[in-house]
């Protein structure tokens, strides 16, 4: 019995579509991170990017649990002394796509492979996306379309 190890040239990636309307940030981010890493496939290999592409729409309608819209703070370093701090509500108004992409980024590996995986995440604030040619399928685990059927 031999262990299967995927090679970079033989991995075929699918395209998945997620609708973030009414979803909790952390729960959706953990599902997306698993798909980007490829852990949902039996051919998962830790040192090869075996994940799929993910398109997320309606990110401006994403939810936090509890009082996180007021209490959660995002900090960033500008290069000057002190940090810039903004609340989750302010970030939602200015850049709603960054809330989910930051949550997913922090769940991926912290190396070159994680950067490569994050490039396969496409996040859009509205319901429209420019990836119609790739024909992304609604993911069965999260999709409201699959739940309604």
Buried (B, 14 or more C-beta within 10 A) or exposed (E): EEEEEBEEEEBEBBBBBBBBBEBBBBEBBEBBBBBBBBEBBEEBBEEBBBBBBBBBBBBBBBBBEEEBBEEBEBEEEEEEEEEEEBBBBEBBEEBBBBBBBBBBBEBBBEEEBBEBBBEBBBBBBEEEBEBEEBEBBBBEEBBEEEEEE
